[in-house]
Amino acid sequence: YTEYSCRILKYREVKQKKGVVYEAILNQTPFYGEMGGEVGDSGVLVNDEETIRVLDTKKENGVSVHLLERIPNNPEAEFMACVDVERRRATEANHSCTHLLDEARGIRIRRNLSFACGVYSNKQTGGTCRSS
């Protein structure tokens, strides 16, 4: 799902070296929180009064924490949480590609390691190694 009706349960302002960020926890969320090597979702919280950009989503202690551009004028209001679907699809494709590259690299490393172990084994036993 990429859209949920939601409410903000908790929010806070966090001062950092680069400036201030705003974090919010929603009662339910369609946003995927950064974890397992995959970046978090972004999108918007929107209602009739305003639109708030969700810059990123992180998972902390099993809870999705949404980084907002600002705290809403009325944090108690109901919002529609909408994921940036185009960005999510690109992230999913990138993540899948990373798994494929890791697997291909692993096959090559295992093949090279097997060859190297075979050469070492042949030297230890006095055998000869022929390359094709």
DSSP file with accessible surface (Angstrom, degrees, kcal/mol):
  #  RESIDUE AA STRUCTURE BP1 BP2  ACC     N-H-->O    O-->H-N    N-H-->O    O-->H-N    TCO  KAPPA ALPHA  PHI   PSI    X-CA   Y-CA   Z-CA
    1    1 A Y              0   0  217      0, 0.0     3,-0.1     0, 0.0     0, 0.0   0.000 360.0 360.0 360.0 146.0    0.0    0.0    0.0
    2    2 A T        +     0   0   41      1,-0.2    81,-2.6    81,-0.0     2,-0.3   0.390 360.0  49.9-121.3   0.8    1.2    3.5   -0.8
    3    3 A E  E     +A   82   0A 114     79,-0.2     2,-0.3    26,-0.1    79,-0.2  -0.990  55.9 168.6-143.2 134.1   -1.5    5.6    1.0
    4    4 A Y  E     -A   81   0A  72     77,-1.8    77,-3.5    -2,-0.3     2,-0.4  -0.996  35.5-122.9-138.9 144.7   -3.0    5.5    4.5
    5    5 A S  E     +A   80   0A  40     -2,-0.3     2,-0.3    75,-0.2    75,-0.2  -0.685  51.9 164.3 -77.5 135.7   -5.2    7.8    6.5
    6    6 A C  E     -A   79   0A   1     73,-3.2    73,-3.0    -2,-0.4     2,-0.3  -0.951  35.5-141.5-151.2 169.8   -3.2    8.6    9.6
    7    7 A R  E     -A   78   0A 110     -2,-0.3    20,-2.4    71,-0.2     2,-0.6  -0.959  31.9-111.2-132.5 152.1   -2.7   10.8   12.7
    8    8 A I  E     -B   26   0A  18     67,-0.7    18,-0.3    69,-0.5     3,-0.1  -0.736  29.4-178.7 -84.5 121.5    0.5   12.0   14.3
    9    9 A L  E     +     0   0A 109     16,-2.9     2,-0.3    -2,-0.6    17,-0.2   0.862  68.9   1.3 -85.0 -42.9    1.0   10.2   17.6
   10   10 A K  E     +B   25   0A 145     15,-1.4    15,-2.6     2,-0.0    -1,-0.3  -0.988  64.0 176.4-144.2 151.5    4.2   12.0   18.6
   11   11 A Y  E     +B   24   0A 112     -2,-0.3     2,-0.3    13,-0.2    13,-0.2  -0.981   1.8 177.3-152.3 158.4    6.5   14.6   17.2
   12   12 A R  E     -B   23   0A 138     11,-2.2    11,-2.5    -2,-0.3     2,-0.5  -0.986  28.9-120.7-158.6 158.1    9.7   16.5   18.1
   13   13 A E  E     -B   22   0A 104     -2,-0.3     2,-0.5     9,-0.2     9,-0.2  -0.885  27.4-163.1-100.8 131.1   12.2   19.0   16.9
   14   14 A V  E     -B   21   0A  31      7,-3.3     7,-2.8    -2,-0.5     2,-0.5  -0.974   8.5-146.2-121.3 120.9   15.8   17.7   16.8
   15   15 A K  E     +B   20   0A 165     -2,-0.5     2,-0.3     5,-0.2     5,-0.2  -0.740  26.1 170.9 -88.8 128.8   18.6   20.2   16.6
   16   16 A Q  E >   -B   19   0A 107      3,-3.5     3,-1.4    -2,-0.5    -2,-0.0  -0.798  49.3 -98.3-127.1 171.8   21.6   18.9   14.6
   17   17 A K  T 3  S+     0   0  222      1,-0.3     3,-0.1    -2,-0.3    -1,-0.0   0.867 124.7  48.8 -58.3 -38.3   24.9   20.5   13.3
   18   18 A K  T 3  S-     0   0  203      1,-0.2     2,-0.3    -3,-0.0    -1,-0.3   0.467 127.3 -86.2 -81.8  -4.4   23.3   20.9    9.9
   19   19 A G  E <   -B   16   0A  33     -3,-1.4    -3,-3.5     2,-0.0     2,-0.4  -0.942  66.0 -31.1 136.3-154.4   20.1   22.5   11.3
   20   20 A V  E     -B   15   0A  61     -2,-0.3     2,-0.3    -5,-0.2    -5,-0.2  -0.843  46.4-171.6-108.4 136.8   16.8   21.4   12.7
   21   21 A V  E     -B   14   0A  32     -7,-2.8    -7,-3.3    -2,-0.4     2,-0.5  -0.897  14.9-139.7-120.6 157.5   14.9   18.2   11.7
   22   22 A Y  E     -BC  13  68A  53     46,-1.1    46,-3.4    -2,-0.3     2,-0.4  -0.973  14.6-163.4-120.9 128.8   11.4   17.2   12.7
   23   23 A E  E     -BC  12  67A  23    -11,-2.5   -11,-2.2    -2,-0.5     2,-0.3  -0.892   8.2-178.5-113.6 143.0   10.5   13.7   13.5
   24   24 A A  E     -BC  11  66A   1     42,-2.0    42,-3.0    -2,-0.4     2,-0.5  -0.996  18.6-150.8-141.4 145.2    7.1   12.2   13.7
   25   25 A I  E     -B   10   0A  47    -15,-2.6   -16,-2.9    -2,-0.3   -15,-1.4  -0.971  20.9-153.9-113.2 128.5    5.5    8.8   14.6
   26   26 A L  E     -B    8   0A  12     -2,-0.5   -18,-0.2    38,-0.4    38,-0.1  -0.682  24.8-122.9-100.8 157.1    2.2    8.0   12.9
   27   27 A N  S    S-     0   0   82    -20,-2.4     2,-0.3    -2,-0.3   -19,-0.1   0.793 100.4   0.0 -69.7 -26.4   -0.5    5.7   14.1
   28   28 A Q  S    S-     0   0   92    -21,-0.3    -1,-0.2   -24,-0.1   -21,-0.1  -0.965  75.5-166.7-155.9 153.1   -0.1    3.8   10.8
   29   29 A T        -     0   0   34     -2,-0.3   -26,-0.1    -3,-0.1   -24,-0.1  -0.999  30.4-161.7-147.8 142.6    2.1    4.3    7.9
   30   30 A P        +     0   0   10      0, 0.0     2,-0.3     0, 0.0    -1,-0.1   0.476  68.1 109.4 -91.8  -6.5    2.7    3.2    4.3
   31   31 A F        -     0   0    7     10,-0.1     2,-0.5     1,-0.1    -2,-0.1  -0.558  67.4-134.7 -78.5 131.1    6.3    4.4    4.4
   32   32 A Y        -     0   0   74     -2,-0.3     9,-2.8    10,-0.1     2,-0.3  -0.708  22.4-134.3 -82.1 127.4    9.1    1.9    4.4
   33   33 A G        -     0   0    3     -2,-0.5    25,-0.3     7,-0.2     5,-0.1  -0.646  29.0 -95.6 -85.6 139.5   11.7    2.7    7.1
   34   34 A E  B    S+d   58   0A  83     23,-2.5    25,-1.2    -2,-0.3     2,-0.3  -0.290  72.2 118.9 -54.1 126.4   15.3    2.5    6.2
   35   35 A M  B >   +H   38   0B  92      3,-1.6     3,-1.8    23,-0.1    -3,-0.0  -0.918  50.5  38.5-177.9 160.4   16.8   -0.9    7.2
   36   36 A G  T 3  S-     0   0   72      1,-0.3     3,-0.1    -2,-0.3    -2,-0.0   0.782 128.2 -58.4  61.0  27.2   18.4   -3.9    5.7
   37   37 A G  T 3  S+     0   0   75      1,-0.2     2,-0.5     0, 0.0    -1,-0.3   0.477 112.1 113.7  84.9  -0.9   20.4   -1.9    3.3
   38   38 A E  B <   -H   35   0B  31     -3,-1.8    -3,-1.6    -5,-0.1    -1,-0.2  -0.907  66.6-122.0-107.8 133.1   17.4   -0.3    1.6
   39   39 A V        -     0   0   65     -2,-0.5    -7,-0.1    -5,-0.2     2,-0.1  -0.266  33.6-101.8 -68.7 157.6   16.8    3.4    2.0
   40   40 A G        -     0   0    0     17,-0.1    -7,-0.2     1,-0.1    -1,-0.1  -0.322  36.4 -98.9 -79.9 162.3   13.6    4.7    3.5
   41   41 A D        -     0   0    4     -9,-2.8     2,-0.3    15,-0.1    -7,-0.1  -0.341  31.1-163.8 -73.9 159.0   10.5    6.1    1.7
   42   42 A S        +     0   0   17     42,-0.2    42,-2.9    14,-0.1     2,-0.3  -0.822  30.2 113.2-131.0 173.6    9.7    9.7    1.2
   43   43 A G  E     -FE  54  83A  14     11,-2.2    11,-2.9    40,-0.3     2,-0.3  -0.951  55.3 -61.5 162.2-139.3    6.5   11.4    0.2
   44   44 A V  E     -FE  53  82A  44     38,-2.4    38,-3.1    -2,-0.3     2,-0.5  -0.973  14.8-142.4-143.3 156.1    3.9   13.7    1.8
   45   45 A L  E     +FE  52  81A   0      7,-2.9     7,-3.3    -2,-0.3     2,-0.4  -0.988  40.1 179.1-109.7 125.2    1.4   14.1    4.6
   46   46 A V  E     +FE  51  80A  45     34,-2.3    34,-2.9    -2,-0.5     2,-0.3  -0.971  18.4 153.1-136.0 144.0   -1.6   16.0    3.2
   47   47 A N        -     0   0   36      3,-2.1     3,-0.1    -2,-0.4    32,-0.1  -0.845  61.9 -78.0-146.8-172.1   -5.0   17.3    4.3
   48   48 A D  S    S+     0   0  165     -2,-0.3     3,-0.1     1,-0.2    31,-0.1   0.745 126.8  45.2 -64.7 -23.1   -7.3   20.1    3.2
   49   49 A E  S    S-     0   0  160      1,-0.2     2,-0.3    25,-0.1    -1,-0.2   0.785 120.8 -11.6 -92.4 -32.8   -5.2   22.6    5.2
   50   50 A E        -     0   0   15     -3,-0.1    -3,-2.1     2,-0.0     2,-0.4  -0.991  47.7-128.3-163.5 165.7   -1.6   21.8    4.3
   51   51 A T  E     -F   46   0A  73     -2,-0.3     2,-0.5    -5,-0.2    -5,-0.2  -0.998  21.4-167.0-127.3 126.5    1.0   19.5    2.7
   52   52 A I  E     -F   45   0A   0     -7,-3.3    -7,-2.9    -2,-0.4     2,-0.3  -0.963  19.6-129.5-115.7 126.8    4.0   18.4    4.7
   53   53 A R  E     -F   44   0A 136     -2,-0.5    16,-2.1    -9,-0.2     2,-0.8  -0.581   8.6-146.9 -76.5 132.8    7.0   16.7    2.9
   54   54 A V  E     -FG  43  68A   3    -11,-2.9   -11,-2.2    -2,-0.3    14,-0.2  -0.913  16.3-173.9 -94.9 110.6    8.2   13.5    4.4
   55   55 A L  E     -     0   0A  75     12,-2.8     2,-0.3    -2,-0.8    13,-0.2   0.802  60.5 -18.1 -79.9 -31.0   11.9   13.7    3.6
   56   56 A D  E     - G   0  67A  31     11,-1.1    11,-2.9   -14,-0.0     2,-0.4  -0.976  54.7-137.7-167.4 162.8   12.9   10.2    4.8
   57   57 A T  E     - G   0  66A   0     -2,-0.3   -23,-2.5     9,-0.2     2,-0.3  -1.000  19.5-175.0-135.4 133.0   11.7    7.3    7.0
   58   58 A K  E     -dG  34  65A  61      7,-2.7     7,-3.4    -2,-0.4     2,-0.6  -0.905  22.9-130.1-125.7 154.6   13.9    5.3    9.4
   59   59 A K  E     + G   0  64A  84    -25,-1.2     2,-0.5    -2,-0.3     5,-0.2  -0.931  28.3 176.6-105.4 120.0   13.2    2.3   11.5
   60   60 A E  E >  S- G   0  63A  80      3,-2.8     3,-1.7    -2,-0.6    -2,-0.0  -0.977  71.6 -20.3-127.7 117.3   14.2    2.7   15.2
   61   61 A N  T 3  S-     0   0  170     -2,-0.5    -1,-0.1     1,-0.3     3,-0.1   0.874 128.1 -51.8  53.3  40.0   13.5    0.0   17.7
   62   62 A G  T 3  S+     0   0   60      1,-0.2     2,-0.4     0, 0.0    -1,-0.3   0.517 116.9 113.1  79.7   4.9   10.8   -1.4   15.4
   63   63 A V  E <   - G   0  60A  61     -3,-1.7    -3,-2.8   -38,-0.0     2,-0.5  -0.921  67.8-125.4-114.4 135.2    9.1    2.0   15.0
   64   64 A S  E     - G   0  59A  16     -2,-0.4     2,-0.5    -5,-0.2   -38,-0.4  -0.665  24.9-164.6 -78.6 122.5    8.9    4.0   11.8
   65   65 A V  E     - G   0  58A   9     -7,-3.4    -7,-2.7    -2,-0.5     2,-0.5  -0.950   6.3-152.0-111.2 123.2   10.2    7.5   12.4
   66   66 A H  E     -CG  24  57A   1    -42,-3.0   -42,-2.0    -2,-0.5     2,-0.7  -0.830   5.3-144.6-100.3 126.5    9.3   10.0    9.7
   67   67 A L  E     -CG  23  56A  25    -11,-2.9   -12,-2.8    -2,-0.5   -11,-1.1  -0.827  25.4-165.6 -91.4 116.8   11.6   13.0    9.1
   68   68 A L  E     -CG  22  54A   3    -46,-3.4   -46,-1.1    -2,-0.7   -14,-0.2  -0.713  31.6-129.7-104.8 156.0    9.4   15.9    8.1
   69   69 A E  S    S-     0   0   70    -16,-2.1     2,-0.3    -2,-0.3   -15,-0.1   0.797  92.1 -18.4 -70.7 -26.5   10.2   19.3    6.6
   70   70 A R  S    S-     0   0   82    -17,-0.3    -1,-0.2   -48,-0.1   -48,-0.1  -0.968  77.5 -87.5-166.8 165.7    8.3   20.9    9.4
   71   71 A I        -     0   0   37     -2,-0.3   -47,-0.0    -3,-0.1   -60,-0.0  -0.670  55.0-105.8 -80.2 137.1    5.7   20.2   12.1
   72   72 A P        -     0   0    5      0, 0.0    -1,-0.1     0, 0.0     4,-0.1  -0.224  20.5-119.3 -60.7 153.9    2.2   20.7   10.8
   73   73 A N  S    S+     0   0  135      1,-0.3    -2,-0.0     2,-0.1   -23,-0.0   0.865 113.7  28.6 -59.3 -37.9    0.2   23.7   11.9
   74   74 A N  S >  S-     0   0   80      1,-0.1     3,-1.9     2,-0.0    -1,-0.3  -0.783  70.9-179.9-125.4  88.2   -2.3   21.4   13.5
   75   75 A P  T 3  S+     0   0   13      0, 0.0   -67,-0.7     0, 0.0    -1,-0.1   0.703  80.4  61.8 -63.4 -18.2   -0.5   18.2   14.5
   76   76 A E  T 3  S+     0   0  125    -69,-0.1    -2,-0.0    -4,-0.1     0, 0.0   0.579  84.2 105.5 -83.2  -8.8   -3.8   16.7   15.8
   77   77 A A  S <  S-     0   0   17     -3,-1.9   -69,-0.5     1,-0.1     2,-0.3  -0.202  78.4-106.0 -69.0 160.9   -5.4   16.8   12.4
   78   78 A E  E     -A    7   0A  98    -71,-0.1     2,-0.3   -73,-0.0   -71,-0.2  -0.684  41.4-171.5 -86.3 141.9   -6.0   13.7   10.2
   79   79 A F  E     -A    6   0A   3    -73,-3.0   -73,-3.2    -2,-0.3     2,-0.6  -0.888  27.1-125.8-128.4 161.7   -3.7   13.4    7.2
   80   80 A M  E     -AE   5  46A  71    -34,-2.9   -34,-2.3    -2,-0.3     2,-0.6  -0.955  26.2-147.4-104.6 121.0   -3.3   11.2    4.2
   81   81 A A  E     -AE   4  45A   0    -77,-3.5   -77,-1.8    -2,-0.6     2,-0.5  -0.843  19.5-173.1 -91.3 119.9    0.2    9.7    4.1
   82   82 A C  E     -AE   3  44A  22    -38,-3.1   -38,-2.4    -2,-0.6   -79,-0.2  -0.963  14.1-142.4-123.6 121.1    1.3    9.3    0.5
   83   83 A V  E     - E   0  43A  12    -81,-2.6     2,-1.4    -2,-0.5   -40,-0.3  -0.515  26.0-114.6 -78.0 142.5    4.5    7.5   -0.6
   84   84 A D     >  -     0   0   69    -42,-2.9     4,-2.2    -2,-0.2   -42,-0.2  -0.665  37.4-170.6 -73.3  95.1    6.5    8.9   -3.5
   85   85 A V  H  > S+     0   0   55     -2,-1.4     4,-2.7     1,-0.2     5,-0.2   0.879  77.6  55.2 -64.7 -39.8    5.8    5.8   -5.6
   86   86 A E  H  > S+     0   0  165      1,-0.2     4,-2.0     2,-0.2    -1,-0.2   0.931 110.9  45.5 -61.1 -43.8    8.3    6.6   -8.4
   87   87 A R  H  > S+     0   0   85      1,-0.2     4,-2.6     2,-0.2    -1,-0.2   0.906 111.5  53.0 -66.3 -39.8   11.1    6.9   -5.9
   88   88 A R  H  X S+     0   0   29     -4,-2.2     4,-2.9     2,-0.2    -2,-0.2   0.932 108.7  49.3 -61.3 -45.0   10.1    3.7   -4.1
   89   89 A R  H  X S+     0   0  120     -4,-2.7     4,-2.5     2,-0.2    -1,-0.2   0.913 111.9  48.8 -61.6 -41.2   10.1    1.7   -7.4
   90   90 A A  H  X S+     0   0   62     -4,-2.0     4,-2.5    -5,-0.2    -1,-0.2   0.918 112.2  49.0 -64.6 -40.3   13.6    3.1   -8.3
   91   91 A T  H  X S+     0   0   20     -4,-2.6     4,-2.7     2,-0.2    -2,-0.2   0.921 111.1  49.6 -64.6 -43.9   14.8    2.2   -4.8
   92   92 A E  H  X S+     0   0   75     -4,-2.9     4,-2.7     2,-0.2    -2,-0.2   0.917 111.9  48.3 -61.1 -43.5   13.3   -1.3   -5.1
   93   93 A A  H  X S+     0   0   60     -4,-2.5     4,-2.6     2,-0.2    -2,-0.2   0.922 112.7  48.1 -64.1 -42.9   15.0   -1.8   -8.5
   94   94 A N  H  X S+     0   0  109     -4,-2.5     4,-2.3     2,-0.2    -2,-0.2   0.917 112.1  49.5 -62.9 -42.8   18.3   -0.5   -7.1
   95   95 A H  H  X S+     0   0   39     -4,-2.7     4,-1.9     2,-0.2    -2,-0.2   0.928 112.1  47.6 -63.4 -44.3   18.1   -2.8   -4.1
   96   96 A S  H  X S+     0   0   67     -4,-2.7     4,-2.2     1,-0.2    -2,-0.2   0.915 110.8  51.9 -63.3 -42.0   17.3   -5.9   -6.3
   97   97 A C  H  X S+     0   0   60     -4,-2.6     4,-2.8     1,-0.2     5,-0.2   0.902 106.1  54.7 -61.8 -40.0   20.1   -5.0   -8.6
   98   98 A T  H  X S+     0   0   59     -4,-2.3     4,-2.6     1,-0.2    -1,-0.2   0.915 107.7  49.8 -60.5 -42.5   22.5   -4.8   -5.6
   99   99 A H  H  X S+     0   0  107     -4,-1.9     4,-2.4     2,-0.2    -1,-0.2   0.914 111.3  49.1 -62.3 -42.6   21.5   -8.4   -4.6
  100  100 A L  H  X S+     0   0  127     -4,-2.2     4,-2.6     2,-0.2    -2,-0.2   0.924 112.6  47.1 -64.1 -43.2   22.1   -9.6   -8.1
  101  101 A L  H  X S+     0   0  109     -4,-2.8     4,-2.9     2,-0.2     5,-0.2   0.909 111.4  51.4 -64.9 -41.5   25.5   -8.0   -8.3
  102  102 A D  H  X S+     0   0   71     -4,-2.6     4,-2.6    -5,-0.2    -2,-0.2   0.916 111.5  47.5 -60.8 -41.7   26.4   -9.4   -4.8
  103  103 A E  H  X S+     0   0  105     -4,-2.4     4,-2.5     2,-0.2    -2,-0.2   0.936 112.7  48.2 -66.1 -44.2   25.4  -12.9   -5.9
  104  104 A A  H  X S+     0   0   56     -4,-2.6     4,-2.2     1,-0.2    -2,-0.2   0.922 113.2  48.2 -62.0 -42.2   27.4  -12.6   -9.2
  105  105 A R  H  X S+     0   0  150     -4,-2.9     4,-2.8     1,-0.2    -1,-0.2   0.914 110.3  52.3 -64.2 -40.1   30.4  -11.3   -7.3
  106  106 A G  H  X S+     0   0   15     -4,-2.6     4,-2.9    -5,-0.2     5,-0.2   0.901 107.7  51.0 -62.7 -40.3   30.0  -14.2   -4.8
  107  107 A I  H  X S+     0   0   67     -4,-2.5     4,-2.6     2,-0.2    -1,-0.2   0.942 112.3  47.0 -62.8 -44.1   29.9  -16.7   -7.6
  108  108 A R  H  X S+     0   0  169     -4,-2.2     4,-2.8     2,-0.2     5,-0.2   0.925 113.2  48.1 -65.3 -42.7   33.1  -15.3   -9.0
  109  109 A I  H  X S+     0   0   94     -4,-2.8     4,-2.9     2,-0.2     5,-0.2   0.937 113.0  48.0 -63.4 -44.3   34.8  -15.1   -5.6
  110  110 A R  H  X S+     0   0  132     -4,-2.9     4,-2.8     2,-0.2    -2,-0.2   0.912 112.5  49.4 -63.5 -39.6   33.8  -18.7   -4.9
  111  111 A R  H  X S+     0   0  160     -4,-2.6     4,-2.3    -5,-0.2    -2,-0.2   0.947 114.4  44.5 -64.5 -46.2   35.0  -19.9   -8.3
  112  112 A N  H  X S+     0   0   86     -4,-2.8     4,-2.8     2,-0.2    -2,-0.2   0.898 114.1  49.8 -64.9 -39.7   38.4  -18.1   -7.9
  113  113 A L  H  X S+     0   0  106     -4,-2.9     4,-3.0    -5,-0.2     5,-0.2   0.929 110.1  50.7 -65.6 -41.7   38.7  -19.4   -4.3
  114  114 A S  H  X S+     0   0   86     -4,-2.8     4,-2.3    -5,-0.2    -2,-0.2   0.924 112.3  46.8 -61.4 -44.0   38.0  -22.9   -5.5
  115  115 A F  H  X S+     0   0  122     -4,-2.3     4,-2.4     2,-0.2    -2,-0.2   0.949 113.3  48.7 -62.5 -46.3   40.6  -22.6   -8.2
  116  116 A A  H  X S+     0   0   52     -4,-2.8     4,-2.6     1,-0.2    -2,-0.2   0.910 111.9  48.6 -62.6 -41.4   43.2  -21.1   -5.8
  117  117 A C  H  X S+     0   0   70     -4,-3.0     4,-3.0     1,-0.2    -1,-0.2   0.894 110.2  52.4 -66.0 -37.2   42.5  -23.9   -3.2
  118  118 A G  H  X S+     0   0   31     -4,-2.3     4,-2.5    -5,-0.2    -2,-0.2   0.914 110.0  47.8 -64.4 -41.5   42.9  -26.5   -6.0
  119  119 A V  H  X S+     0   0   29     -4,-2.4     4,-2.2     2,-0.2    -2,-0.2   0.946 113.6  47.8 -63.8 -44.7   46.3  -25.0   -7.0
  120  120 A Y  H  X S+     0   0  149     -4,-2.6     4,-2.2     1,-0.2    -2,-0.2   0.945 111.9  50.0 -62.1 -44.3   47.4  -25.0   -3.3
  121  121 A S  H  X S+     0   0   61     -4,-3.0     4,-1.9     1,-0.2     6,-0.3   0.910 109.9  50.5 -61.9 -42.2   46.2  -28.5   -2.8
  122  122 A N  H  X>S+     0   0   53     -4,-2.5     5,-1.8     1,-0.2     4,-0.6   0.893 110.2  50.0 -63.7 -39.0   48.0  -29.7   -6.0
  123  123 A K  H ><5S+     0   0  156     -4,-2.2     3,-0.5     1,-0.2    -1,-0.2   0.898 110.5  50.1 -66.6 -37.8   51.3  -28.1   -4.8
  124  124 A Q  H 3<5S+     0   0  128     -4,-2.2    -1,-0.2     1,-0.2    -2,-0.2   0.854 116.8  39.8 -68.5 -35.5   51.0  -29.7   -1.4
  125  125 A T  H 3<5S-     0   0  106     -4,-1.9    -1,-0.2    -5,-0.2    -2,-0.2   0.412 114.7-110.5 -96.8   1.9   50.4  -33.1   -2.8
  126  126 A G  T <<5S+     0   0   66     -4,-0.6    -3,-0.2    -3,-0.5    -4,-0.1   0.550  72.0 139.7  83.6   5.0   52.9  -32.8   -5.6
  127  127 A G      < -     0   0   35     -5,-1.8     2,-0.3    -6,-0.3    -1,-0.2  -0.219  50.0-117.5 -74.9 171.8   50.2  -32.8   -8.3
  128  128 A T        -     0   0  114     -3,-0.1     2,-0.5     2,-0.0    -1,-0.1  -0.823  13.8-138.7-111.8 151.7   50.3  -30.5  -11.3
  129  129 A C        -     0   0   61     -2,-0.3     2,-0.5    -7,-0.0   -10,-0.0  -0.949  16.6-167.6-111.6 122.6   47.9  -27.8  -12.2
  130  130 A R        -     0   0  221     -2,-0.5     2,-0.3     0, 0.0    -2,-0.0  -0.936   8.1-150.6-109.7 134.3   46.9  -27.4  -15.8
  131  131 A S              0   0  108     -2,-0.5    -2,-0.0     1,-0.0     0, 0.0  -0.785 360.0 360.0 -98.9 149.6   45.1  -24.4  -17.0
  132  132 A S              0   0  170     -2,-0.3    -1,-0.0     0, 0.0     0, 0.0  -0.515 360.0 360.0 -98.2 360.0   42.7  -24.6  -19.9
